[in-house]
Amino acid sequence: MNIKLAKYAGFCMGVRRAITLCMNTLKQNKKPLYSFGPIIHNNVVIQELSNHGVKIIEKVDDLKSGDYVIIRSHGISPVLRKELKEKGVIIFDATCPKVARVQSIIKKNVADGLFVVIIGDKGHAETKALISYAEGSGIVISNEEELRDFIKKDIDKQICVVAQTTQEIELFEKFCKILKNKFPNLIIVNTICDATRRRQFEVVEKAGKSDLVFVVGGKHSANTTRLYEISKNLCDKTYHIEKTEEVDLNKINKKDRVFITAGASTPLWAMYDVASKVKEKVFLGKIKSLLGSKTFLVFSFIFSSVISFLIKGSAFYIFSLFFGLFLTSSSLSLYNLKNLDIFKFNSSSSLLRFVLGIILLIFLTLFYNIGILFLVFYFLFVFYLISKNLISKRQIKFFFVISYYLAILIA
Ligand code: F3S
């Protein structure tokens, strides 16, 4: 089996920014944080945020003066912003800068007397907010039928076309071409964001060469759904899944070329989880998943500790040393805080691995070799660097290679 993971995956800048703002606000203020609708369209992340204290509300009346409110990455209308200010709530603005840019483009063009056409999904939160900036001098076009109806109309103003930031590139270009034929002095501003473009280009490049594609992400996520649609056109066996449990191994053949991609609001670890599940189809993958199970880790820890204590043979000592290293480094290398996989980092099972690994190394320090204490401090130092978001994923790998050399030297 050949499994390829998307190069462009993990949270996009806007999503990462919104989640960071939520987490920092919650950490600093110990107060619930309210949001109008989900901050991003990913149920796994929304559930985690809700566990941390983010509450979703639907109307301003649900708030009282002094409450903390986060504006989601999709943005809100100027009317709603005004209502919030009048209510006296404290606003934390997580509107993605790319979305804010489209809002100001619309505002400026409408102020200059133009009529704005937004190519996007009518019911989507971002589009609903965008159209409100047009103050009646704009329209959202979602499909060809609406486009046909629109070009029948006589518009006495110059037209400016923009896109929902997560729009499909090909569809936007096609609609612009049709509009240009009818309105030759049209202004086109392609506002599809880079995160969307890169992911779409990659799917176009890889899906056609794959036997099976998994698109991981929220079922309501606009950008994930578009990736799915693009891929489905190129590879019939394309599946949009939100959770690893949705992977049906019966649909995969052992010789399949599998491509796995993810939406901009999907945590990176969700894609890796899907990849591990797919690998279970092959023998080595099955073994790996067994080795990666919590039961195995706890059992091995107890087994290696007890045996190392009872029989002070070098083989057991080395086994325990490397098992400790494995626990510690595998737990840390799962995280890439650059992509804000903060929830996984906080998850008890991953943290448990790290703590068990450190305990094992301390145990070895006490009973066998004081030099291992150095490794303990080394790992705690790397843990600190990761938790402060000071090193990249590549550097993390480098640190772990060094740690294994150090272990060999110490052993
Ligand atoms: Fe922003 Fe694009 Fe992400 S608009 S929220 S960077 S998908």
Residues whose N, C-alpha, C, O or C-beta is under 5 A from the ligand:
A	BS01	F3S	C12 M13 G14 V15 S73 C96 K98 V99 T165 C193 A195 T196 A264
